[in-house]
Amino acid sequence: MRGAKVNKEVINQLINEVKAENVIIPKVVIEKGALQQITSYVKKRNFSKLVLVVDENTKSVAGHALESLLENEENLVTIVELKPNQHGQVIANEETLVQLLVEMPNDTHAILAIGSGTIHDVVRFVSYKMNIPFISVPTAASVDGFTSKGAPLIFRGFKETIQTASPLAVFVDIDVLKTAPQKMTAAGFGDMIGKYTSLLDWKISHLIAHEPYNKLAATITKKSLEACVKYVQQIAANEDDGLKILMQSLIESGLVMLVLDFSRPASGSEHHLSHYWEMELLKNDEKQLLHGAKVGVALAIIIDLYKQFVANFEIDHMSSNYMYIEHVREHWPNIKEMINELPNGNEVRSLLQEVGGPATSKELNIPDQLVRDSLNEAYHLRDRCTGLLLINQFKKHNINIPI
């Protein structure tokens, strides 16, 4: 596998299906030595005044190298190193956004986001507000949001996702990815296998609440998920092919969200639990956890809960007063079959352990009570009909919560 290729043909087919003519698919390069290709790209676009946005770690693994490459081509380069908080973490909050706005020259032609999820969220917001294009340079295969418009930002201690800008191009250098901590790669894998329940929840929301659904988008996302599971050993071993497959899958998942302009195929109950836990950490001013690490652990919990639900739920005994009950009765055999087809929670935990990520809430230091609270409350975070919402409607007090 010389270089991973995002299937632009099928993405363009999706664009045509949903009539998203205004969506522009970014140039995507995933291969060894991709950093060297950035210089010719910015020259072709007539970008000569560039801002490289980094943190302390990404500056050393890619920022300095890219600065030298660009300056050798007579570009004017400014490096903005985002400052960490008291926990040593860069956070996408007001202070960080203002830092970039203040330190970025007014005549900047393009911004390069060199890092993982948080740096991209900061850059895409500033890019959108300043009407300056940005280029994505991932340094870890850690999230599926590199190509999305959504920027999860923290305002006054609360997280809010703002629709902003997607990148013009994504340059993924496999040599750079190989230097990332294994926990970052494991987080990306966790974000991808979270699609097991996000795709299920999307189908449930379509059947039960008539929310929008696109079969092609679901198929693209499912194939990306299955590719990651197939290559789990190569991903765990930090091999070139494994990292290429993981990054290609993450980017394709992000492109699907970009085209649809919503996150349903990639974000279901497993993400709602993750967001609930994150909000609690923010409220208590505690150190944040990797997004994909939370999603992977939440996935195993949600699958255990769903399987327990279908094993014990007696639909014939349910009152007609419940929300969605008639549609649930109509589609219950299909829903039950889809849940039974999911891998079990222990299989998910085994995959997470294989790639070197946390597999349980205890490994994340998430208290049992917070897990229980999230299973009872997290479905309120998004206005979507998920399996978790149905369980809370029908069996809230009668199911043992799996921790």
MIKOL-826347 format. One record per residue (C-alpha): z, x, y; residue in three letters. Coordinates in steps of 0.5 Angstrom, whole numbers, padded with zeros to 4 digits, always signed. Last residue first. Layout:
<nodes>
ZXYALA/...
</nodes>
This chain:
<nodes>
+0068-0040-0001ILE/+0066-0046-0004PRO/+0069-0053-0001ILE/+0071-0058-0006ASN/+0067-0064-0005ILE/+0071-0071-0003ASN/+0073-0071+0004HIS/+0066-0070+0007LYS/+0062-0074+0002LYS/+0057-0079+0005PHE/+0056-0077+0012GLN/+0058-0070+0011ASN/+0054-0069+0005ILE/+0048-0072+0009LEU/+0049-0067+0015LEU/+0049-0061+0010LEU/+0043-0063+0007GLY/+0040-0063+0014THR/+0038-0068+0019CYS/+0037-0064+0025ARG/+0040-0065+0032ASP/+0043-0058+0032ARG/+0050-0055+0033LEU/+0053-0062+0030HIS/+0051-0059+0023TYR/+0057-0054+0024ALA/+0063-0059+0024GLU/+0065-0060+0016ASN/+0062-0054+0013LEU/+0064-0050+0019SER/+0071-0052+0019ASP/+0071-0050+0012ARG/+0068-0043+0013VAL/+0073-0042+0019LEU/+0079-0044+0014GLN/+0077-0039+0009ASP/+0077-0033+0014PRO/+0071-0029+0016ILE/+0072-0022+0014ASN/+0065-0021+0013LEU/+0067-0018+0006GLU/+0071-0025+0005LYS/+0065-0029+0007SER/+0062-0026+0001THR/+0056-0022-0001ALA/+0056-0017+0004PRO/+0049-0012+0004GLY/+0047-0006+0000GLY/+0040-0009-0002VAL/+0043-0010-0009GLU/+0049-0014-0007GLN/+0045-0019-0003LEU/+0041-0020-0009LEU/+0047-0021-0013SER/+0050-0026-0008ARG/+0044-0030-0008VAL/+0044-0030-0016GLU/+0051-0032-0015ASN/+0050-0038-0011GLY/+0045-0041-0016ASN/+0037-0040-0015PRO/+0034-0047-0012LEU/+0030-0051-0017GLU/+0036-0056-0017ASN/+0036-0057-0010ILE/+0029-0059-0010MET/+0030-0064-0016GLU/+0036-0067-0013LYS/+0031-0068-0006ILE/+0026-0071-0010ASN/+0030-0076-0014PRO/+0034-0078-0008TRP/+0027-0080-0004HIS/+0028-0087-0004GLU/+0035-0088-0004ARG/+0036-0082+0002VAL/+0031-0086+0006HIS/+0036-0093+0005GLU/+0042-0089+0006ILE/+0039-0085+0013TYR/+0046-0087+0017MET/+0051-0090+0012TYR/+0052-0098+0013ASN/+0048-0099+0006SER/+0054-0097+0002SER/+0054-0092-0003MET/+0055-0093-0010HIS/+0048-0093-0013ASP/+0048-0086-0010ILE/+0053-0083-0014GLU/+0053-0076-0012PHE/+0057-0071-0017ASN/+0052-0066-0019ALA/+0047-0067-0013VAL/+0053-0065-0008PHE/+0056-0059-0013GLN/+0049-0056-0012LYS/+0049-0057-0005TYR/+0055-0054-0004LEU/+0054-0048-0008ASP/+0047-0047-0004ILE/+0051-0047+0002ILE/+0056-0042+0000ILE/+0050-0037-0002ALA/+0046-0038+0004LEU/+0052-0037+0009ALA/+0053-0030+0006VAL/+0046-0029+0007GLY/+0046-0032+0014VAL/+0052-0028+0016LYS/+0049-0021+0014ALA/+0042-0023+0018GLY/+0046-0024+0024HIS/+0050-0018+0024LEU/+0057-0019+0026LEU/+0060-0019+0033GLN/+0066-0016+0035LYS/+0072-0020+0037GLU/+0072-0024+0044ASP/+0076-0030+0041ASN/+0071-0035+0043LYS/+0065-0030+0042LEU/+0068-0029+0034LEU/+0068-0037+0034GLU/+0061-0038+0037MET/+0059-0033+0031GLU/+0062-0037+0026TRP/+0059-0043+0028TYR/+0052-0039+0029HIS/+0052-0037+0022SER/+0054-0044+0019LEU/+0048-0047+0023HIS/+0044-0041+0020HIS/+0045-0043+0013GLU/+0044-0051+0015SER/+0037-0049+0017GLY/+0033-0044+0021SER/+0027-0041+0018ALA/+0022-0047+0017PRO/+0026-0051+0023ARG/+0025-0046+0028SER/+0021-0049+0033PHE/+0014-0048+0037ASP/+0010-0049+0031LEU/+0006-0043+0033VAL/+0011-0038+0035LEU/+0016-0041+0029MET/+0010-0039+0024VAL/+0009-0032+0028LEU/+0017-0031+0027GLY/+0016-0032+0019SER/+0010-0028+0019GLU/+0014-0022+0023ILE/+0020-0022+0018LEU/+0015-0022+0012SER/+0011-0016+0014GLN/+0018-0013+0016MET/+0020-0014+0009LEU/+0014-0012+0005ILE/+0013-0006+0009LYS/+0020-0004+0008LEU/+0019-0005+0000GLY/+0013-0001+0000ASP/+0016+0005+0004ASP/+0022+0005+0000GLU/+0029+0004+0002ASN/+0031+0004-0005ALA/+0034-0003-0004ALA/+0027-0006-0001ILE/+0024-0003-0007GLN/+0029-0006-0012GLN/+0028-0013-0008VAL/+0020-0013-0008TYR/+0020-0019-0012LYS/+0025-0023-0007VAL/+0022-0020-0001CYS/+0015-0023-0003ALA/+0018-0030-0005GLU/+0021-0030+0002LEU/+0014-0029+0005SER/+0011-0034+0000LYS/+0016-0039+0002LYS/+0014-0038+0010THR/+0007-0038+0009ILE/+0007-0045+0005THR/+0012-0048+0009ALA/+0007-0047+0015ALA/+0002-0050+0011LEU/+0006-0056+0009LYS/+0007-0058+0016ASN/+0013-0062+0018TYR/+0015-0066+0024PRO/+0022-0070+0023GLU/+0021-0077+0019HIS/+0029-0077+0019ALA/+0030-0077+0011ILE/+0023-0074+0008LEU/+0022-0070+0014HIS/+0029-0068+0015SER/+0029-0066+0007ILE/+0023-0062+0008LYS/+0026-0058+0013TRP/+0033-0057+0010ASP/+0029-0055+0004LEU/+0025-0050+0008LEU/+0032-0047+0011SER/+0035-0047+0004THR/+0031-0042+0001TYR/+0029-0039+0008LYS/+0036-0036+0008GLY/+0032-0031+0003ILE/+0029-0028+0010MET/+0035-0027+0014ASP/+0039-0024+0008GLY/+0033-0019+0007PHE/+0033-0017+0015GLY/+0041-0016+0014ALA/+0040-0012+0008ALA/+0035-0007+0012THR/+0041-0007+0018MET/+0046-0005+0013LYS/+0042+0000+0010GLN/+0042+0004+0017PRO/+0036+0005+0020ALA/+0032+0012+0019THR/+0027+0009+0014LYS/+0025+0004+0019LEU/+0023+0010+0024VAL/+0018+0013+0019ASP/+0016+0006+0017ILE/+0013+0005+0025ASP/+0013-0002+0027VAL/+0008-0003+0033PHE/+0008-0010+0035VAL/+0004-0013+0041ALA/+0003-0017+0047LEU/+0010-0020+0045PRO/+0013-0027+0046SER/+0016-0030+0052ALA/+0022-0035+0054THR/+0025-0041+0050GLN/+0032-0040+0052ILE/+0037-0040+0046THR/+0044-0041+0048GLU/+0051-0038+0046LYS/+0057-0039+0050PHE/+0062-0034+0053GLY/+0060-0035+0060ARG/+0052-0034+0058PHE/+0050-0031+0052ILE/+0043-0031+0050LEU/+0039-0033+0044PRO/+0032-0031+0046ALA/+0027-0036+0043GLY/+0019-0034+0044LYS/+0018-0031+0037SER/+0015-0025+0035THR/+0021-0020+0034PHE/+0025-0026+0031GLY/+0025-0025+0024ASP/+0031-0020+0024VAL/+0033-0013+0021SER/+0027-0009+0019ALA/+0030-0004+0024ALA/+0027+0000+0030THR/+0023-0005+0032PRO/+0018-0003+0038VAL/+0016-0010+0041SER/+0011-0009+0047ILE/+0013-0013+0054PHE/+0009-0017+0059PRO/+0012-0017+0066ILE/+0012-0024+0069ASN/+0019-0023+0072MET/+0023-0029+0068LYS/+0019-0028+0062TYR/+0019-0020+0061SER/+0027-0021+0063VAL/+0028-0026+0058PHE/+0024-0022+0052ARG/+0027-0016+0054VAL/+0034-0018+0053VAL/+0032-0022+0046ASP/+0029-0016+0044HIS/+0035-0011+0045ILE/+0039-0016+0041THR/+0034-0017+0035GLY/+0033-0009+0034SER/+0031-0003+0038GLY/+0025-0001+0043ILE/+0023-0006+0047ALA/+0017-0004+0051LEU/+0017-0007+0058ILE/+0010-0007+0062ALA/+0007-0006+0068HIS/+0013-0004+0072THR/+0012-0004+0080ASP/+0019-0007+0081ASN/+0022-0001+0078PRO/+0027-0003+0072MET/+0034-0001+0073GLU/+0037-0008+0077VAL/+0033-0013+0072LEU/+0036-0009+0066LEU/+0043-0008+0068GLN/+0043-0016+0070VAL/+0041-0018+0063LEU/+0046-0013+0060THR/+0051-0016+0065GLU/+0049-0024+0064GLU/+0049-0023+0056ASN/+0045-0020+0050ALA/+0050-0016+0048ILE/+0050-0008+0046VAL/+0056-0006+0042GLN/+0061-0001+0042GLY/+0067-0006+0042HIS/+0068-0006+0049GLN/+0061-0007+0051ASN/+0055-0003+0050PRO/+0051-0001+0056LYS/+0043-0001+0055LEU/+0039+0005+0056GLU/+0034+0004+0061VAL/+0028+0009+0060ILE/+0023+0010+0066THR/+0016+0012+0064VAL/+0010+0014+0069LEU/+0004+0015+0064ASN/+0001+0022+0064GLU/-0002+0022+0057GLU/+0004+0027+0055ASN/+0009+0022+0059GLU/+0007+0017+0053LEU/+0008+0021+0047LEU/+0014+0024+0050SER/+0017+0018+0052GLU/+0016+0015+0045LEU/+0019+0021+0042ALA/+0025+0020+0046HIS/+0026+0013+0045GLY/+0025+0013+0037ALA/+0031+0015+0033VAL/+0035+0018+0039SER/+0034+0012+0044LYS/+0035+0007+0039THR/+0042+0010+0038ASN/+0044+0010+0045GLU/+0041+0003+0047ASP/+0034+0002+0049VAL/+0029-0001+0054VAL/+0023+0003+0055LEU/+0020+0002+0062VAL/+0012+0003+0063LEU/+0008+0005+0069LYS/+0001+0006+0066SER/-0001+0000+0063PHE/-0009-0001+0064ASN/-0009-0005+0057ARG/-0013+0000+0054LYS/-0008+0006+0056LYS/-0003+0002+0053VAL/-0006+0001+0046TYR/-0008+0009+0046SER/-0001+0011+0047THR/+0002+0006+0043ILE/-0002+0008+0037GLN/+0003+0015+0036GLN/+0009+0010+0035LEU/+0005+0007+0029ALA/+0006+0014+0025GLY/+0007+0010+0018LYS/+0005+0003+0018GLU/+0006-0004+0021ILE/+0001-0005+0027VAL/+0001-0012+0029VAL/-0003-0015+0035LYS/+0000-0021+0038PRO/-0002-0028+0036ILE/-0004-0032+0042ILE/-0002-0039+0042VAL/-0005-0043+0048ASN/-0010-0047+0042GLU/-0004-0050+0039ALA/-0008-0055+0035LYS/-0003-0056+0030VAL/-0008-0055+0024GLU/-0012-0050+0029ASN/-0006-0045+0030ILE/-0004-0046+0022LEU/-0011-0043+0021GLN/-0010-0038+0025ASN/-0004-0036+0022ILE/-0008-0036+0015VAL/-0013-0031+0018GLU/-0008-0027+0021LYS/-0005-0025+0014ASN/+0000-0020+0017VAL/-0002-0013+0014LYS/+0002-0008+0011ALA/-0001-0001+0011GLY/-0003+0004+0006ARG/+0000+0000+0000MET/
</nodes>
